[in-house]
Amino acid sequence: MKSQDETLEEWSRSLLQAYDLEDVQIDVNAILSLAGVAAHSVVRPAAPLTTFIAGLAAGLAGGPGQAPDAAAMKSALDRARTLAADYDSAATEPKSAGAPVE
């Protein structure tokens, strides 16, 4: 029986092949970590949404003549992680009494 890590690696390779992206390297653990931050800092359904948007941003940034794939992916994952973590702290800050509500 395959481990979860083996299954995820095999599944990601299958997806990459299906999209003719065999030469693209992804960090499964970094993506899963980002999903965890989004799920716990925002709401659980934010996990797939966050990872999809980060991947889309990385793909667009890594377009022809743009940033290398690895740099684009790292930048997109880092930015999404920071936004998700900041979202949690901003959402839990108490509003000052008498402050205008936006």
Buried (B, 14 or more C-beta within 10 A) or exposed (E): EEEEEEEBBEEBEEEBEEEEBEEBEBEEEBBEEBBEBBBBBBEEEBBEEBBEBBBEBBBEBBEEEEBEBBEBBBBBBEEBBEBBBEBEEEEEEEEEEEEEEE
